[in-house]
């Protein structure tokens, strides 16, 4: 005869979960087979990082090869700034939100695969462009493809890694940009110096198509919220369809001060970083007399080591301190940017390129202390079903401000100064970025203050639904 406890257990096995019950299942048991296998999770992270490397390598190849492209197609600094900034960002940023909405409702791996294949084909088209207008159309097409790259990846990673490891995992994923930048400088400059700038775009596009096939064949779509802590099921939280409403997520960023501030602060920082990335190679070659071969060695090392260290270290610091002091999401980037300013001025002012590159190493390291804290804060602050769309909205705001306006501003200022300062118009234009450093610092301090006031409202261990929050 079964004991009373056994009877109770047997009956509970068939009883529907009540509105006031707690989900007692261990979170690990609710993960998909892929997320339970930690080795597979690491393979997924590595492959997503590879795709991000190719994504960013393509995005930066235009700026790395700016001098030979300018010489071949006869384009100005302002036109170059619009190619790498406004024209690309309009499609990349605006389409990122509906693509993320689609990914939140469907298969994120499929969305990522199609996006990677699309931007890779468009990259090949960049190498075949014979005029400025053709290159502009190709860059817009690259932006359309890349719109589906990062937001689904953020969401997939968040469902493969628990909150206690998510900052480190996202920090490793965010090594994609510096690795892509370094490889772009090293390989792109070498190929351009030895052969032709067009070949660099064609080879990169071919690599992207191979990566798209690897994503489709390797990554398994994880269960949404698989690694989140259990939450009590209530009438207010048992409405998962609310989590994927398009306008609700947009409205959330407008009405929640924390999300609004982190987006604006990151955008102001990216204004500086993207403007700097877009024109540093051209600045060093045209006004500091650096060759492509020297760029391929020294600037590649600065980008690869500096940006990687900044992104990874900030992720580790967030994992260590955010639980007991949420203000670190704002204080950490603010302090890093404040220290970076004098070294950035030294980079612009330096009389020779070795001194300039030495100064540049410090802001290259510190400028990227904002990215992992911003992404981690947003991913932890929303429900599992909103993560892709929330990540896309964050990127929309950041990139419209930073990617769309930063290079566009710097190129326009250089063109404006060219008639009166033909020998150093780009150098003087770089000084105009200093006020934007100050704006970014103030916004991050405001974020830290807000997080201090809202302490406890931003979870470090996200729940399966925050609809009642």
FILUM-637826 format. One record per residue (C-alpha): residue number from 1; chain; x, y, z; residue in three letters. Coordinates in nm, 4 decimals, always signed. Layout:
k, c, x, y, z, r
NUM, A, X, Y, Z, ALA
...
//
This chain:
k, c, x, y, z, r
1, A, +0.0000, +0.0000, +0.0000, UNK
2, A, +0.1398, +0.3382, -0.0979, UNK
3, A, +0.2230, +0.5787, +0.1758, UNK
4, A, +0.0369, +0.9051, +0.2134, UNK
5, A, +0.3394, +1.0926, +0.0868, UNK
6, A, +0.3541, +0.8704, -0.2208, UNK
7, A, -0.0151, +0.9201, -0.2858, UNK
8, A, +0.0292, +1.2911, -0.2521, UNK
9, A, +0.3225, +1.2894, -0.4911, UNK
10, A, +0.1311, +1.0786, -0.7412, UNK
11, A, -0.1709, +1.3007, -0.7304, UNK
12, A, +0.0416, +1.6142, -0.7586, UNK
13, A, +0.2013, +1.4757, -1.0726, UNK
14, A, -0.1327, +1.4993, -1.2519, UNK
15, A, -0.2606, +1.8147, -1.0835, UNK
16, A, -0.2390, +2.1381, -1.2862, UNK
17, A, -0.0295, +2.4086, -1.1310, UNK
18, A, -0.2466, +2.6501, -0.9408, UNK
19, A, -0.2294, +3.0268, -0.9595, UNK
20, A, -0.0617, +3.0476, -0.6189, UNK
21, A, +0.1858, +2.7616, -0.6648, UNK
22, A, +0.5586, +2.8006, -0.6987, UNK
23, A, +0.7492, +2.6397, -0.9794, UNK
24, A, +0.9515, +2.3855, -0.7841, UNK
25, A, +1.1426, +2.2325, -1.0667, UNK
26, A, +1.5137, +2.2994, -1.0626, UNK
27, A, +1.5994, +2.5511, -1.3370, UNK
28, A, +1.8667, +2.3236, -1.4824, UNK
29, A, +1.6097, +2.0496, -1.5474, UNK
30, A, +1.4044, +2.2874, -1.7609, UNK
31, A, +1.6848, +2.3637, -2.0046, UNK
32, A, +1.6932, +2.2157, -2.3512, UNK
33, A, +1.9404, +1.9385, -2.4232, UNK
34, A, +2.1741, +2.1975, -2.5766, UNK
35, A, +2.1711, +2.4299, -2.2761, UNK
36, A, +2.2185, +2.1373, -2.0342, UNK
37, A, +2.5365, +2.0436, -2.2136, UNK
38, A, +2.7882, +2.3071, -2.1054, UNK
39, A, +3.0281, +2.2085, -2.3799, UNK
40, A, +2.7623, +2.2688, -2.6424, UNK
41, A, +2.6880, +2.6054, -2.4808, UNK
42, A, +3.0534, +2.7019, -2.5192, UNK
43, A, +3.0525, +2.5878, -2.8827, UNK
44, A, +2.7418, +2.8008, -2.9437, UNK
45, A, +2.9078, +3.1002, -2.7781, UNK
46, A, +3.2238, +3.0550, -2.9866, UNK
47, A, +3.0281, +3.0274, -3.3129, UNK
48, A, +2.8107, +3.3305, -3.2327, UNK
49, A, +3.1258, +3.5241, -3.1506, UNK
50, A, +3.2751, +3.4200, -3.4862, UNK
51, A, +2.9666, +3.5514, -3.6678, UNK
52, A, +2.9948, +3.8753, -3.4698, UNK
53, A, +3.3627, +3.8984, -3.5685, UNK
54, A, +3.2667, +3.8753, -3.9358, UNK
55, A, +2.9792, +4.1187, -3.8785, UNK
56, A, +3.2065, +4.3821, -3.7329, UNK
57, A, +3.5000, +4.3066, -3.9612, UNK
58, A, +3.2765, +4.3890, -4.2548, UNK
59, A, +3.1421, +4.7003, -4.0844, UNK
60, A, +3.4926, +4.8350, -4.0230, UNK
61, A, +3.6558, +4.7266, -4.3474, UNK
62, A, +3.5293, +5.0423, -4.5166, UNK
63, A, +3.7129, +5.2656, -4.2677, UNK
64, A, +4.0252, +5.0489, -4.2710, UNK
65, A, +4.0504, +5.0752, -4.6505, UNK
66, A, +3.9313, +5.4366, -4.6617, UNK
67, A, +4.2472, +5.5750, -4.8260, UNK
68, A, +4.2619, +5.3364, -5.1259, UNK
69, A, +3.8825, +5.3596, -5.1670, UNK
70, A, +3.9028, +5.7406, -5.1654, UNK
71, A, +4.1826, +5.7330, -5.4202, UNK
72, A, +3.9967, +5.4892, -5.6465, UNK
73, A, +3.6442, +5.6353, -5.6327, UNK
74, A, +3.7340, +6.0018, -5.5608, UNK
75, A, +3.5100, +6.0497, -5.2559, UNK
76, A, +3.5397, +6.3122, -4.9801, UNK
77, A, +3.5608, +6.2710, -4.6024, UNK
78, A, +3.1952, +6.3708, -4.5738, UNK
79, A, +3.0866, +6.1093, -4.8268, UNK
80, A, +3.2978, +5.8493, -4.6497, UNK
81, A, +3.1395, +5.9433, -4.3168, UNK
82, A, +2.7893, +5.9009, -4.4581, UNK
83, A, +2.8802, +5.5629, -4.6107, UNK
84, A, +3.0052, +5.4251, -4.2811, UNK
85, A, +2.7557, +5.6180, -4.0689, UNK
86, A, +2.4173, +5.7498, -4.1743, UNK
87, A, +2.3511, +5.5372, -4.4848, UNK
88, A, +2.4494, +5.2134, -4.3116, UNK
89, A, +2.2882, +5.2958, -3.9775, UNK
90, A, +1.9454, +5.3910, -4.1152, UNK
91, A, +1.8865, +5.0372, -4.2391, UNK
92, A, +2.0877, +4.8583, -3.9710, UNK
93, A, +1.9164, +5.0304, -3.6800, UNK
94, A, +1.5583, +5.0709, -3.7994, UNK
95, A, +1.5239, +4.7195, -3.9434, UNK
96, A, +1.6846, +4.5689, -3.6326, UNK
97, A, +1.3668, +4.6217, -3.4288, UNK
98, A, +1.1141, +4.4428, -3.6554, UNK
99, A, +1.3672, +4.1667, -3.7228, UNK
100, A, +1.4094, +4.1189, -3.3472, UNK
101, A, +1.0304, +4.1192, -3.3027, UNK
102, A, +1.0161, +3.8399, -3.5596, UNK
103, A, +1.2932, +3.6506, -3.3795, UNK
104, A, +1.1112, +3.6828, -3.0454, UNK
105, A, +0.8086, +3.5131, -3.2043, UNK
106, A, +0.9956, +3.2524, -3.4088, UNK
107, A, +1.3224, +3.0691, -3.4561, UNK
108, A, +1.6183, +3.2926, -3.3679, UNK
109, A, +1.8757, +3.0602, -3.5249, UNK
110, A, +1.6943, +3.0750, -3.8605, UNK
111, A, +1.6795, +3.4548, -3.8471, UNK
112, A, +2.0523, +3.4756, -3.7700, UNK
113, A, +2.1401, +3.2361, -4.0530, UNK
114, A, +1.9465, +3.4318, -4.3165, UNK
115, A, +2.0871, +3.7629, -4.1902, UNK
116, A, +2.4475, +3.6394, -4.2041, UNK
117, A, +2.4032, +3.5089, -4.5593, UNK
118, A, +2.2431, +3.8365, -4.6730, UNK
119, A, +2.5120, +4.0698, -4.5404, UNK
120, A, +2.7831, +3.8395, -4.6785, UNK
121, A, +2.6419, +3.8622, -5.0326, UNK
122, A, +2.6152, +4.2414, -4.9933, UNK
123, A, +2.9794, +4.2524, -4.8801, UNK
124, A, +3.0876, +4.0879, -5.2037, UNK
125, A, +2.8854, +4.3559, -5.3867, UNK
126, A, +3.0892, +4.6258, -5.2066, UNK
127, A, +3.4043, +4.4859, -5.3639, UNK
128, A, +3.2463, +4.5050, -5.7084, UNK
129, A, +3.1236, +4.8663, -5.6817, UNK
130, A, +3.2496, +5.0954, -5.9582, UNK
131, A, +3.1072, +5.4249, -5.8282, UNK
132, A, +3.0096, +5.6014, -5.5076, UNK
133, A, +2.6389, +5.5379, -5.5673, UNK
134, A, +2.6967, +5.1655, -5.6211, UNK
135, A, +2.9063, +5.1444, -5.3047, UNK
136, A, +2.6364, +5.3314, -5.1122, UNK
137, A, +2.3679, +5.0849, -5.2276, UNK
138, A, +2.5879, +4.7911, -5.1301, UNK
139, A, +2.6542, +4.9377, -4.7836, UNK
140, A, +2.2811, +4.9895, -4.7298, UNK
141, A, +2.2255, +4.6238, -4.8205, UNK
142, A, +2.4926, +4.5209, -4.5704, UNK
143, A, +2.3037, +4.7207, -4.3075, UNK
144, A, +1.9820, +4.5350, -4.3898, UNK
145, A, +2.1537, +4.1999, -4.3363, UNK
146, A, +2.3431, +4.2963, -4.0238, UNK
147, A, +2.0179, +4.4167, -3.8638, UNK
148, A, +1.9397, +4.0510, -3.7913, UNK
149, A, +2.2756, +3.9602, -3.6433, UNK
150, A, +2.3285, +4.0828, -3.2891, UNK
151, A, +1.9816, +4.0903, -3.1189, UNK
152, A, +1.9047, +3.7204, -3.1803, UNK
153, A, +2.2558, +3.6333, -3.0605, UNK
154, A, +2.2051, +3.8249, -2.7335, UNK
155, A, +1.8838, +3.6333, -2.6715, UNK
156, A, +2.0303, +3.2920, -2.7619, UNK
157, A, +2.3252, +3.3461, -2.5262, UNK
158, A, +2.0927, +3.4546, -2.2453, UNK
159, A, +1.9061, +3.1225, -2.2808, UNK
160, A, +2.2256, +2.9159, -2.2811, UNK
161, A, +2.3903, +3.0805, -1.9774, UNK
162, A, +2.2367, +3.1561, -1.6334, UNK
163, A, +2.2332, +3.5100, -1.4941, UNK
164, A, +2.5335, +3.4398, -1.2702, UNK
165, A, +2.7464, +3.3718, -1.5810, UNK
166, A, +2.5637, +3.5902, -1.8303, UNK
167, A, +2.7823, +3.8970, -1.7875, UNK
168, A, +3.0956, +3.6953, -1.8621, UNK
169, A, +2.9294, +3.5149, -2.1540, UNK
170, A, +2.8060, +3.8404, -2.3083, UNK
171, A, +3.1474, +3.9922, -2.2413, UNK
172, A, +3.3102, +3.7094, -2.4380, UNK
173, A, +3.0545, +3.7499, -2.7169, UNK
174, A, +3.1247, +4.1223, -2.7265, UNK
175, A, +3.4874, +4.0427, -2.8043, UNK
176, A, +3.3572, +4.0062, -3.1597, UNK
177, A, +3.4013, +4.3773, -3.2428, UNK
178, A, +3.7635, +4.4126, -3.1266, UNK
179, A, +3.8643, +4.0834, -3.2850, UNK
180, A, +3.6868, +4.1861, -3.6038, UNK
181, A, +3.8511, +4.5282, -3.5957, UNK
182, A, +4.1973, +4.3795, -3.5413, UNK
183, A, +4.1557, +4.1179, -3.8144, UNK
184, A, +4.0118, +4.3793, -4.0450, UNK
185, A, +4.3087, +4.6072, -3.9940, UNK
186, A, +4.5659, +4.3292, -4.0189, UNK
187, A, +4.4170, +4.1241, -4.3039, UNK
188, A, +4.2344, +4.4012, -4.4891, UNK
189, A, +4.5353, +4.6312, -4.4950, UNK
190, A, +4.7696, +4.3498, -4.5965, UNK
191, A, +4.5432, +4.2352, -4.8807, UNK
192, A, +4.4928, +4.5922, -5.0012, UNK
193, A, +4.8665, +4.6624, -4.9870, UNK
194, A, +4.9576, +4.3416, -5.1719, UNK
195, A, +4.6666, +4.3137, -5.4149, UNK
196, A, +4.3573, +4.5372, -5.4223, UNK
197, A, +4.1010, +4.6721, -5.1751, UNK
198, A, +3.8205, +4.4984, -5.3666, UNK
199, A, +3.9604, +4.1512, -5.2993, UNK
200, A, +3.9324, +4.2065, -4.9228, UNK
201, A, +3.5543, +4.2563, -4.9497, UNK
202, A, +3.5072, +3.9515, -5.1746, UNK
203, A, +3.7040, +3.7186, -4.9439, UNK
204, A, +3.5182, +3.8448, -4.6365, UNK
205, A, +3.1814, +3.7864, -4.8022, UNK
206, A, +3.2772, +3.4287, -4.8886, UNK
207, A, +3.3791, +3.3639, -4.5263, UNK
208, A, +3.0419, +3.4966, -4.4092, UNK
209, A, +2.8517, +3.2509, -4.6277, UNK
210, A, +3.0484, +2.9628, -4.4742, UNK
211, A, +2.9703, +3.0940, -4.1248, UNK
212, A, +2.5978, +3.1139, -4.2072, UNK
213, A, +2.6005, +2.7452, -4.3011, UNK
214, A, +2.7810, +2.6592, -3.9765, UNK
215, A, +2.5212, +2.8440, -3.7671, UNK
216, A, +2.2351, +2.6570, -3.9328, UNK
217, A, +2.4028, +2.3193, -3.8931, UNK
218, A, +2.5384, +2.3574, -3.5378, UNK
219, A, +2.3225, +2.5764, -3.3116, UNK
220, A, +2.0021, +2.4348, -3.1620, UNK
221, A, +1.7254, +2.6806, -3.0809, UNK
222, A, +1.7115, +2.6970, -2.6965, UNK
223, A, +1.3964, +2.7125, -2.4870, UNK
224, A, +1.3180, +3.0724, -2.3942, UNK
225, A, +1.4033, +3.1487, -2.0337, UNK
226, A, +1.5720, +2.8094, -1.9939, UNK
227, A, +1.8442, +2.9376, -1.7600, UNK
228, A, +1.6355, +3.1853, -1.5583, UNK
229, A, +1.5449, +3.1467, -1.1937, UNK
230, A, +1.1961, +3.0059, -1.1242, UNK
231, A, +0.9188, +3.2498, -1.0478, UNK
232, A, +0.5881, +3.2193, -0.8743, UNK
233, A, +0.3071, +3.1774, -1.1263, UNK
234, A, +0.0295, +3.4276, -1.0738, UNK
235, A, -0.2547, +3.5635, -1.2775, UNK
236, A, -0.0394, +3.8688, -1.3530, UNK
237, A, +0.2602, +3.6713, -1.4833, UNK
238, A, +0.0842, +3.3900, -1.6689, UNK
239, A, +0.0463, +3.5945, -1.9897, UNK
240, A, +0.3525, +3.5239, -2.2055, UNK
241, A, +0.1948, +3.6723, -2.5164, UNK
242, A, +0.2320, +4.0187, -2.3647, UNK
243, A, +0.6087, +3.9853, -2.3664, UNK
244, A, +0.6428, +3.9994, -2.7427, UNK
245, A, +0.4278, +4.3026, -2.8181, UNK
246, A, +0.6230, +4.5379, -3.0394, UNK
247, A, +0.4991, +4.8734, -2.9149, UNK
248, A, +0.4952, +4.7616, -2.5517, UNK
249, A, +0.8695, +4.7033, -2.5618, UNK
250, A, +0.9348, +5.0370, -2.7309, UNK
251, A, +0.7143, +5.2102, -2.4749, UNK
252, A, +0.9041, +5.0343, -2.1954, UNK
253, A, +1.2291, +5.2054, -2.3023, UNK
254, A, +1.0535, +5.5419, -2.3125, UNK
255, A, +0.8823, +5.5082, -1.9736, UNK
256, A, +1.1432, +5.3252, -1.7635, UNK
257, A, +1.4158, +5.5791, -1.6746, UNK
258, A, +1.6811, +5.3125, -1.6252, UNK
259, A, +1.6397, +5.1742, -1.9779, UNK
260, A, +1.6202, +5.5219, -2.1303, UNK
261, A, +1.9350, +5.6402, -1.9524, UNK
262, A, +2.1453, +5.3332, -2.0307, UNK
263, A, +2.0483, +5.3606, -2.3991, UNK
264, A, +2.1322, +5.7312, -2.4242, UNK
265, A, +2.4561, +5.6931, -2.2280, UNK
266, A, +2.5697, +5.4081, -2.4505, UNK
267, A, +2.4693, +5.6047, -2.7593, UNK
268, A, +2.6726, +5.9076, -2.6544, UNK
269, A, +2.9728, +5.6814, -2.5939, UNK
270, A, +2.9312, +5.5172, -2.9334, UNK
271, A, +2.9229, +5.8606, -3.0952, UNK
272, A, +3.2874, +5.8902, -2.9928, UNK
273, A, +3.3911, +5.5295, -3.0554, UNK
274, A, +3.2366, +5.4940, -3.4019, UNK
275, A, +3.3610, +5.8340, -3.5159, UNK
276, A, +3.7102, +5.7408, -3.3975, UNK
277, A, +3.6978, +5.3974, -3.5602, UNK
278, A, +3.5663, +5.5410, -3.8834, UNK
279, A, +3.8541, +5.7820, -3.9379, UNK
280, A, +4.1567, +5.6708, -3.7354, UNK
281, A, +4.3168, +5.4765, -4.0213, UNK
282, A, +4.2637, +5.7645, -4.2641, UNK
283, A, +4.3920, +6.0140, -4.0037, UNK
284, A, +4.7081, +5.8134, -3.9371, UNK
285, A, +4.7791, +5.7589, -4.3064, UNK
286, A, +4.6994, +6.1082, -4.4339, UNK
287, A, +4.8200, +6.3313, -4.1495, UNK
288, A, +5.0726, +6.1097, -3.9667, UNK
289, A, +5.2317, +5.9439, -4.2742, UNK
290, A, +5.1635, +5.5829, -4.1723, UNK
291, A, +5.1737, +5.3105, -4.4391, UNK
292, A, +4.9198, +5.0305, -4.4814, UNK
293, A, +5.1801, +4.7755, -4.3733, UNK
294, A, +5.2457, +4.9684, -4.0505, UNK
295, A, +4.8709, +5.0040, -3.9920, UNK
296, A, +4.8345, +4.6270, -4.0347, UNK
297, A, +5.0728, +4.5669, -3.7430, UNK
298, A, +5.0488, +4.8463, -3.4872, UNK
299, A, +4.6910, +4.9669, -3.5164, UNK
300, A, +4.5715, +4.6048, -3.5331, UNK
301, A, +4.7487, +4.5307, -3.2038, UNK
302, A, +4.5996, +4.8369, -3.0350, UNK
303, A, +4.2472, +4.7441, -3.1419, UNK
304, A, +4.2743, +4.3706, -3.0791, UNK
305, A, +4.4263, +4.3952, -2.7327, UNK
306, A, +4.2776, +4.7235, -2.6088, UNK
307, A, +3.9128, +4.6786, -2.7016, UNK
308, A, +3.9098, +4.3083, -2.6085, UNK
309, A, +4.0565, +4.3786, -2.2654, UNK
310, A, +3.8125, +4.6624, -2.2001, UNK
311, A, +3.5034, +4.4648, -2.2974, UNK
312, A, +3.6034, +4.1460, -2.1148, UNK
313, A, +3.7261, +4.3162, -1.7964, UNK
314, A, +3.4101, +4.5252, -1.7684, UNK
315, A, +3.2010, +4.2072, -1.7930, UNK
316, A, +3.3978, +4.0439, -1.5133, UNK
317, A, +3.3640, +4.3512, -1.2938, UNK
318, A, +2.9884, +4.3624, -1.3552, UNK
319, A, +2.9520, +3.9956, -1.2521, UNK
320, A, +3.1521, +4.0638, -0.9370, UNK
321, A, +3.0018, +4.3894, -0.8113, UNK
322, A, +2.6568, +4.4425, -0.9671, UNK
323, A, +2.4622, +4.2215, -0.7251, UNK
324, A, +2.5599, +4.4213, -0.4175, UNK
325, A, +2.6026, +4.7573, -0.5918, UNK
326, A, +2.3853, +4.8049, -0.9044, UNK
327, A, +2.5259, +5.1581, -0.9469, UNK
328, A, +2.8377, +4.9975, -1.0977, UNK
329, A, +2.6504, +4.9744, -1.4306, UNK
330, A, +2.6843, +5.3524, -1.4536, UNK
331, A, +2.9898, +5.4343, -1.2420, UNK
332, A, +3.2237, +5.1920, -1.4196, UNK
333, A, +3.1829, +5.3427, -1.7704, UNK
334, A, +3.1800, +5.6993, -1.6320, UNK
335, A, +3.5136, +5.6570, -1.4544, UNK
336, A, +3.6704, +5.4835, -1.7551, UNK
337, A, +3.5627, +5.7584, -1.9961, UNK
338, A, +3.6858, +6.0349, -1.7633, UNK
339, A, +4.0315, +5.8762, -1.7494, UNK
340, A, +4.0322, +5.8278, -2.1289, UNK
341, A, +3.9794, +6.1959, -2.2231, UNK
342, A, +4.3346, +6.3321, -2.1711, UNK
343, A, +4.4862, +6.0359, -2.3539, UNK
344, A, +4.2462, +6.0890, -2.6456, UNK
345, A, +4.3595, +6.4520, -2.6685, UNK
346, A, +4.7205, +6.3305, -2.6611, UNK
347, A, +4.6477, +6.0938, -2.9503, UNK
348, A, +4.5095, +6.3756, -3.1665, UNK
349, A, +4.7870, +6.6224, -3.0753, UNK
350, A, +5.0871, +6.3856, -3.1005, UNK
351, A, +5.3414, +6.5027, -3.3619, UNK
352, A, +5.4411, +6.1538, -3.4827, UNK
353, A, +5.2437, +5.8376, -3.5461, UNK
354, A, +5.4256, +5.6123, -3.2919, UNK
355, A, +5.3441, +5.8599, -3.0132, UNK
356, A, +4.9871, +5.8931, -3.1425, UNK
357, A, +4.9345, +5.5157, -3.1440, UNK
358, A, +5.0794, +5.4876, -2.7912, UNK
359, A, +4.8331, +5.7483, -2.6625, UNK
360, A, +4.5483, +5.5828, -2.8547, UNK
361, A, +4.5984, +5.2522, -2.6709, UNK
362, A, +4.4544, +5.3945, -2.3453, UNK
363, A, +4.1198, +5.5304, -2.4738, UNK
364, A, +4.0877, +5.2232, -2.6966, UNK
365, A, +4.0916, +5.0162, -2.3760, UNK
366, A, +3.8725, +5.2454, -2.1627, UNK
367, A, +3.6173, +5.3574, -2.4222, UNK
368, A, +3.4606, +5.0088, -2.4254, UNK
369, A, +3.3798, +4.9752, -2.0572, UNK
370, A, +3.0226, +5.0792, -2.1433, UNK
371, A, +2.9147, +4.7973, -2.3778, UNK
372, A, +2.8918, +4.4848, -2.1618, UNK
373, A, +2.7338, +4.6720, -1.8657, UNK
374, A, +2.4688, +4.8216, -2.0972, UNK
375, A, +2.3813, +4.4922, -2.2652, UNK
376, A, +2.3806, +4.2955, -1.9388, UNK
377, A, +2.1636, +4.5534, -1.7609, UNK
378, A, +1.9007, +4.5462, -2.0354, UNK
379, A, +1.9029, +4.1655, -2.0664, UNK
380, A, +1.8562, +4.1289, -1.6894, UNK
381, A, +1.5867, +4.3957, -1.6680, UNK
382, A, +1.3358, +4.2408, -1.9093, UNK
383, A, +1.1546, +3.9088, -1.9339, UNK
384, A, +1.2948, +3.6156, -2.1292, UNK
385, A, +1.0528, +3.6599, -2.4199, UNK
386, A, +1.1434, +4.0279, -2.4559, UNK
387, A, +1.5199, +3.9904, -2.4672, UNK
388, A, +1.5697, +3.9832, -2.8427, UNK
389, A, +1.3431, +4.2820, -2.8988, UNK
390, A, +1.4838, +4.4695, -2.5980, UNK
391, A, +1.8363, +4.4078, -2.7274, UNK
392, A, +1.7290, +4.5400, -3.0675, UNK
393, A, +1.5776, +4.8561, -2.9173, UNK
394, A, +1.8985, +4.9143, -2.7211, UNK
395, A, +2.0997, +4.8763, -3.0415, UNK
396, A, +1.8541, +5.0995, -3.2284, UNK
397, A, +1.9072, +5.3884, -2.9879, UNK
398, A, +2.2820, +5.3321, -2.9464, UNK
399, A, +2.3534, +5.2946, -3.3151, UNK
400, A, +2.1287, +5.5704, -3.4466, UNK
401, A, +2.3177, +5.8083, -3.2178, UNK
402, A, +2.6645, +5.6549, -3.2374, UNK
403, A, +2.6985, +5.4707, -3.5661, UNK
404, A, +2.4587, +5.6947, -3.7577, UNK
405, A, +2.5776, +6.0342, -3.6359, UNK
406, A, +2.9367, +5.9854, -3.5110, UNK
407, A, +3.1209, +5.9176, -3.8400, UNK
408, A, +2.8802, +6.1460, -4.0260, UNK
409, A, +2.9630, +6.4327, -3.7884, UNK
410, A, +3.3388, +6.3840, -3.8018, UNK
411, A, +3.3486, +6.3611, -4.1816, UNK
412, A, +3.1287, +6.6706, -4.2194, UNK
413, A, +3.3432, +6.8745, -3.9786, UNK
414, A, +3.6576, +6.7701, -4.1677, UNK
415, A, +3.5028, +6.8797, -4.4999, UNK
416, A, +3.3953, +7.2098, -4.3426, UNK
417, A, +3.7487, +7.2790, -4.2155, UNK
418, A, +3.9259, +7.1646, -4.5318, UNK
419, A, +3.9254, +7.5001, -4.7185, UNK
420, A, +4.0913, +7.6840, -4.4281, UNK
421, A, +4.3043, +7.3982, -4.2882, UNK
422, A, +4.3887, +7.1705, -4.5815, UNK
423, A, +4.6845, +7.0063, -4.4079, UNK
424, A, +4.5122, +6.9067, -4.0808, UNK
425, A, +4.1342, +6.9332, -4.1199, UNK
426, A, +4.0784, +6.5812, -3.9878, UNK
427, A, +4.2983, +6.6435, -3.6834, UNK
428, A, +4.0953, +6.9505, -3.5892, UNK
429, A, +3.7727, +6.7591, -3.6492, UNK
430, A, +3.8836, +6.4936, -3.3970, UNK
431, A, +3.8976, +6.7608, -3.1241, UNK
432, A, +3.5226, +6.8150, -3.1733, UNK
433, A, +3.4621, +6.4730, -3.0149, UNK
434, A, +3.5791, +6.5833, -2.6687, UNK
435, A, +3.2449, +6.7464, -2.5722, UNK
436, A, +3.0677, +6.4201, -2.6553, UNK
437, A, +3.2947, +6.2418, -2.4081, UNK
438, A, +3.1625, +6.4790, -2.1411, UNK
439, A, +2.8010, +6.4152, -2.2416, UNK
440, A, +2.8553, +6.0394, -2.2115, UNK
441, A, +3.0140, +6.0759, -1.8663, UNK
442, A, +2.7226, +6.2855, -1.7367, UNK
443, A, +2.4644, +6.0387, -1.8690, UNK
444, A, +2.6412, +5.7414, -1.7087, UNK
445, A, +2.6558, +5.9254, -1.3762, UNK
446, A, +2.2828, +5.9950, -1.4062, UNK
447, A, +2.2268, +5.6239, -1.4704, UNK
448, A, +2.4264, +5.5322, -1.1597, UNK
449, A, +2.2220, +5.7755, -0.9529, UNK
450, A, +1.8969, +5.6305, -1.0857, UNK
451, A, +2.0089, +5.2744, -1.0151, UNK
452, A, +2.0904, +5.3789, -0.6595, UNK
453, A, +1.7377, +5.5154, -0.6155, UNK
454, A, +1.5803, +5.2065, -0.7755, UNK
455, A, +1.8022, +4.9591, -0.5905, UNK
456, A, +1.6382, +4.6166, -0.5899, UNK
457, A, +1.4133, +4.6852, -0.8889, UNK
458, A, +1.6697, +4.5648, -1.1471, UNK
459, A, +1.7247, +4.1935, -1.0796, UNK
460, A, +2.0648, +4.0318, -1.1032, UNK
461, A, +1.8865, +3.6949, -1.1315, UNK
462, A, +1.6146, +3.7529, -1.3921, UNK
463, A, +1.2778, +3.5798, -1.3684, UNK
464, A, +1.0787, +3.4051, -1.6391, UNK
465, A, +0.8328, +3.6915, -1.6594, UNK
466, A, +0.8388, +4.0443, -1.5317, UNK
467, A, +0.4972, +4.1445, -1.6598, UNK
468, A, +0.3858, +4.2289, -1.3055, UNK
469, A, +0.6983, +4.4323, -1.2297, UNK
//
